[in-house]
Amino acid sequence: MQQVSPANARKVLGVIGTSGSGKTTLLEYLLAQLAAQGLKVNVIKHSHHDLQFEPQHKDSARLRMAGAAEVMVGSPYRYAIIHELRGAPEPTLDEQLARMSPAELTLLEGFKSYAIDKLEVYRVEAGRAPLYPHDERVLAVAADHPRPEGLRDSVTWLDLNQPQQVLAWLLTHLKKNSAAA
C-alpha cells in the first residue's frame, strides 16, 4: 500500500470503486452540496490513460510538444498547468497535494492502493468484486443493496440511492478529522 504523509491523510478521502459504480455521479452531488455550505473542496482524479487537454493545433499544445516542461493556460475564468513528465516518474500523492491550493477537504478518485481513508461506491450490477473486504482503510460503503452479513463493524453502510445520507456521513467524518488535527 502506498503511503501519504499523516498531515495530508487527515484532509483527504479516497472515493473508490469499479468503473460504472457511480463514483462521479456521487462526487458531483457531494461537491455541489459541500460548496453550497461554503466549504472549499479540491479533487484529484487519477487516470491510467494519457491525458489530452487541448487540440494539437492550439498554441499551448504546440508549445508543450515543442519541449516546454510546463505550460500554463490562463483566462478570466480558470487556469490550467500542463506538466510533461517526459519519462520522469508519476508524482506521488503528497507531491500532487502540494500543488493544490489549501482546502478543507480533497477528494481523491481512483487512489485505491494508498493508505488513506476511503469511501467505496459499490453496485452489484457492475459485475466486479467489492474492494472493502480486503481494504481496512475503507471506512464506509455507499451501495444500492443491504449490508452483507459478516461485514466488520467498523464499516459504515450507506444507501447509494440516498446521497444525502452519504453527505451526512462525510460531514461527520470531516468534523472528526478536523478535531483530531
N, C-alpha and C positions, 0 to 999 in steps of 0.2 A: 504494500500500500504506500502511495506517495505521500510525503509529509508536507505540511504547511505550517508556518510559524503560529505559535499559540495566540498571539495578538490578532493576527488575521483570521484565525479559525473562529474566534468569537463573533466576528462580524460577517461571516459568510454562511450560506446554507446552500447545499447542493440539491438541485431538483433533478432526480434521475428517473430513468425508466426506459423501456424499449421504444423503438420507433413506432409511432401510431398510438401511443398510450394516452396522449392528450397533454403532454408537458407544456407545450407552447400555449395552448388554449388556457390552461390553468394559470400560467405565468402572466398572460395578458390580463386576466381578471385580477390577480393579486397585485400586479403593478398599478393598475388603474385605481384600485381601492387604497393602496398604500400612498400613492401620490396625492389622492384626494384628501388624505389625512395629513398632508404636509410632510411626509417622510421622503427623504432622498434615498432612492434605491438604485444601485447600479446592477448591471447584468453582464456576465461574461458567458458567452456561448462557445463551447468547444466544438470544433469540427475536425473530422478526419480527412476532409476533402480540401482541394485547393480552393482558395477564395478569390473571387473576381468582384472587384468593387466598381470598376468603371470600364466603359468600352475602350478597346485598344487604341482607337483613333483619337481619344481625348488627350489633351496636353499632359495631365497628371500621369496617365498611364505611359505615355511616350517618354516622359522624364524618368519614371521608375524603371522602365525597360532599358533606358539608356545607361542606367547604372547608379541612380540615386539610392542611397541607403534608406532614406525616409522621404516621403512626400506628404506634406500637409495640404489638404484642400480645405479652404475656409470660405464661408459665406455668412451673410447676416443671420442665417437660420441654424447652422450647425457647422462642425468641422470634423475632419477625419484625418488620422495619421496612418499611412500605409507604410509598414516597415518590412523590408525584404530581408528574409533570413539568409538567403544565398548560401545554404549549406550549414549554417550555424544551427545549434540545437534549438528546439522549440523552447520558448521561455517557460520557466517554472510558474506555478500558480502565484507564488509570492511576487515574482517579477511582474506578472500581469497585473496583480492587485496594486502594486506600487505605481503603476502608470495611470491608475484610475484616480479621479478626484475623491475626496473624502465623502462618505455616505454612512447613513445609519445601518445599512444592510447592503450586501452584494449577493445577489442570487446567481448561482452558477448552474448552467445547464450542460450536463454531459461529463462532469468530472467524477466519474464513478469510482476510480481507483484511488482517490485522495482520502486521507484520514480527516474528514470534515463531517459535521452533522449533515444528515441528508433526509429529504422527504422523497419517497418514491411514489410515482404515479404509475398505477398498475391496472391493466384491463386484461381479463382472461381472454377476451376476443382477439387480443393482439397476437396470441398464439405462441408466446415465449414464456419461459420460466421467470418468476419474480426474482428480484435481487435481494430483498430483505431477509430471507432465511440465512444467507451467507455473509451478511454485512452488519456487524454490530453497530455501525455508525448510522444506520437507518433508524431514525427516531420516530418517524410517522409514515404511514402509507395512506395515500388517497386512492381508493379503489371503488369500483362500481358493483361490488359484491360484499357479502357479510364477512366479518372477521373469521379467519380459519381457526379451527381447533388447534391447540398446542402452540400458538404463537407466543413468543416471550412477552411477558407482562410489560416490559419497558417500551414496547412499540405501541404508539397511539394509532388507532384505526379510524380513518376519516372517510366520509362519504364523498366520493368524487363528484357526484351529482348535486351536492350541496356545497358549492365553493365558498360560501360564507363560513362554513364550519372549518374549512382549511385556513381561511383568513384568520379566524379567531385563534386557532392553534398557533399560527405563525406569529401573531402579535404577542401571545403569551410567551412563546419561545424567545422572541426578540427582547421582551422585557426581562426575562430571566437571565439572558446572556448579558444584557446591559448592566444589570445589577451586579453581576459577577465580575465585571470589568474593573 
